[in-house]
Amino acid sequence: MNLQTFELEREMLDHHFAETVTPDREKLLTCIQCGTCTASCPTAYAMDYTPRQLWRLIQVGMREAVLNSTTFWLCTSCYSCTIRCPRGIALTETMSSLKRLAMAEGIRGRERIARFYKAFVETIRRHGRMHEVEFIAIYLGRKDPFSLLERAPLGLALWRKGKLSLIPIEMKRKNDLAILFRKVAELEGQK
C-alpha cells in the first residue's frame, strides 16, 4: 500500500480548483470516499493516486499534486466509475477536464502520456475508431521514428495472423463523430 502524507499549508491549497475541473462542483464535494470508482477502474492499479484519492485531493484543493499525477492520463474513459458512483458524480468528465487543463498549462513530466492521448484522439477523429497502425505511427513516429523499426517484427507477426489491419476500417456514421468533435471544440473555445 502506497501511503503518502502531505504537509498542508494554506498557500498550497486552491479552493476554487474543483470549480475549474468538474461540471458540477457541488456533486464532487459530496463524494463520500466509498472507493466504488477505484474498484470499478480497470487502470487503477497503474495510477499513482487511485481515483478515490484523486477526488479527495481535488476536494481539498491540492491543484499541483493533482495536475502532476498520472491518474487522469491513464483514464480510459470507460465510464465505469461514473456509472457506478452512488452520488452520480461526473467522474469521467472530470478526468477529461484534467487532461485538457494539464495540456493547456503545459504541465511537464508527462509528455509521453500526453503524446499517447493526443495520438489516440487524432486516430479516432480521423477514422471514427481505433486504427492501431496509424496510432503507433503517430505516437512513436513523431518522437522517435527509429523505434518503429524495432517494433516492425511484432507488427508483421500480428498482421500475418490477421490481428492487425493495415487498412483502417472506417466508421459508417463518421460524420456524427465529426459533429461531436466540433461541439467539444466549441465548448472548449477552440473553434
WOPEMO-V188931 format. One record per pair of residues at least 12 apart in sequence whose C-alpha atoms are under 10 Angstrom apart, sorted by the first residue. I is the first residue (numbers start at 0). J is the second residue. Records with the same first field share a line. If there is no record, write none. Layout:
I = J, J
//
This chain:
1 = 47, 48
2 = 48
3 = 48
5 = 61, 64
7 = 59, 61
9 = 60
11 = 59, 60, 61, 62, 63, 64
12 = 56, 57, 58, 59, 60, 61, 62, 63
13 = 57, 58, 59, 60, 61, 62, 63
14 = 57, 58, 59, 60, 61, 62
15 = 57, 58, 59, 60, 62
16 = 56, 57, 58, 59, 60, 61, 62, 65
17 = 54, 56, 57, 58, 59, 60, 61, 62, 93
18 = 57, 58
19 = 93, 96, 97, 100
20 = 57, 92, 93, 94, 95, 96, 97, 98, 99, 100
21 = 57, 88, 89, 90, 91, 92, 93, 94, 95, 96, 97
22 = 88, 89, 90, 92, 93, 96
23 = 88, 89, 90, 92, 93
24 = 57, 58, 88, 89, 93
25 = 88
26 = 86, 87, 88, 89
27 = 54, 55, 57, 58, 86, 87, 88, 89, 90, 93
28 = 54, 55, 57, 58, 59, 86, 88
29 = 58, 86, 87, 88
30 = 51, 54, 55, 58, 84, 85, 86, 87, 88
31 = 51, 54, 55, 84, 85, 86
32 = 50, 51, 52, 54, 55
33 = 51, 84, 85, 86
34 = 49, 50, 51, 52, 80, 84
35 = 50, 51, 79, 80, 81, 83, 84, 85
36 = 49, 50, 51, 54, 78, 79, 80, 81, 82, 83, 84, 85, 90, 91
37 = 49, 50, 51, 52, 53, 79, 80
38 = 50, 51, 79, 80, 83
39 = 77, 78, 79, 80, 81, 82, 83, 84
40 = 74, 75, 76, 77, 78, 79, 80, 81
41 = 73, 74, 75, 77, 79, 80
42 = 70, 73, 74, 75
43 = 70, 73, 74
44 = 70
45 = 69, 70, 73
46 = 68, 69, 70, 71, 72, 73, 74
47 = 67, 68, 69, 70, 71, 73
48 = 64, 65, 68, 69, 70, 71
49 = 69, 70, 71
50 = 70, 71, 74, 80, 90, 94
51 = 80
52 = 65, 70
53 = 65, 66, 68, 70, 71, 94
54 = 90, 93, 94
63 = 106
65 = 97, 101
66 = 97, 98, 100, 101, 102, 104, 106, 107, 109
67 = 101, 106, 107, 108, 109
68 = 108, 109
69 = 98, 108, 109, 112
70 = 94, 97, 98
71 = 91, 93, 94, 95, 96, 97, 98, 101, 112
72 = 94, 95, 97, 98, 101, 109, 111, 112, 113, 115, 116
73 = 94, 98, 112, 113, 115, 116
74 = 91, 94, 95, 98, 116
75 = 91, 94, 95, 116
76 = 90, 91, 92, 94, 95
77 = 91
78 = 90, 91, 92
79 = 91
81 = 93
96 = 187
98 = 113, 116
99 = 113, 187
101 = 113
111 = 138, 139, 142
112 = 138
113 = 138
114 = 137, 138, 139, 141, 142
115 = 134, 135, 137, 138, 139
116 = 138
117 = 134, 137, 138
118 = 133, 134, 135, 136, 137, 138, 139, 141
119 = 131, 133, 134, 135, 137, 138
120 = 134, 180
121 = 133, 134, 137, 138
122 = 134, 135, 137, 167
123 = 169, 170, 173, 176, 177
124 = 173, 176, 177, 179, 180
125 = 167, 169, 170, 173, 176, 177
126 = 167, 168, 169, 170, 171, 173, 176, 177
127 = 167, 168, 169, 170, 171, 172, 173, 174, 175, 176, 177
128 = 167, 168, 169, 170, 173, 176
129 = 167, 168, 169, 170
130 = 163, 164, 165, 166, 167, 168, 169
131 = 154, 163, 164, 165, 166, 167
132 = 154, 163, 164, 165, 166, 167
133 = 165, 166, 167
135 = 147, 150
//
